[in-house]
């Protein structure tokens, strides 16, 4: 008997080590141990999506412009991203997680939380079994944080990976036992906490708060006065408290597509063709997920990196390519001045809901458009996206 006291949760945070690179090393074993990066070409303003641990020794990291990575190490090997392959391998990894428990929250293609509280073995034992299984079955290195809540598990994993041997995948497991959360956090920099970005860190620094322990000892009411709701969350998290559950499903709030041009584009015809293809991509994804949306958003980035967004609400939800494009095109006409160079263009749809079926004696223009869209989808699914093209694209 535990006297009615609730048992601590057992939460795992799993992060695949340099996931894209690990997949590429399987595809080409000659890459193992070499400095290489996965991402776009430096001639096309590509960025580093992932880099090997050997490359990290030269200061190269994710989200860095590929041109900068080559400056740091001119002999860097560049491998083009293959997101379709990474997605399939990620599904194989997640399948192993679901074999362990149904309480899985996938955060990204290479990261997830698991709640293993109801399983008999210790959390550390389960973490080691999972790490071993993923390595033996898929030849993928991964690291895990083990704790009583998501916050501590995530930070534990960060710390474990950071203390591993440089130049090689960490394959670390960092355990924070129940009751030791605050002690574990005490000497860590405040930037390790969720919600502490550069601006918040600067404000805390000005108060003399540099470590999470400093933050935990600061009066909570003063933090709330200074930072509002965030202040209360910081006070709680600094003491190692995080009651958030592992969320097994996420509601999709929006869908979007965007393109960054290899060279700035000021040709209206090219911009409009790109806009239409993006609208078709968003529409296809909405229909695939059986969703509609009422807000269409346009995103434009100019030559100087200034980025603007414009949006419009539709009279009724849609997932039709033509309607999405029409709304985005109208926004584009208002936002873009002729001959203005564009670096990036994007289309998104939000305020999503399930389609509503309407019954009537006569087929409306909207319903005719929907039947045409279904025919186009069928043709493209059978013969490829380029099977049906508009006459304007052939000019």
ABEGO torsion letter per residue (X at the ends): XAGGBBBBBBBBBBBBBGAAAAAAAAABAAABGBBBBBEBBAAAGBBBABBBAAAAAAGBBBGBBAAAAAAABAABBBBBBBAAAAAAAAAAAAAAAAAABABBBBABAABBBBBAAABABBAAAAAAAAAAAAAAAAGBBBBBBBBABAAAAAAAAAAAAAABBBGBBAGBBBBBBBGAAAAAAAABBAAABBGBBAAAAAAAAAAGBABAAAAAABBAAAAAAAAEAAAAAAAAAAAGBBABBBBABBBBABBBBBBBBABBBABAAAAAAAAAAAAAAAAAAAAAAGBBBABBBBBBBBAAGBBBBBBBBBABBBABAAAAAAAAAAAAAAABBBGBBBABBBBBBBGBBBBBBBBBABBBAAAAAAAAAAAAAAAAAAAEAAABBBAAAAX
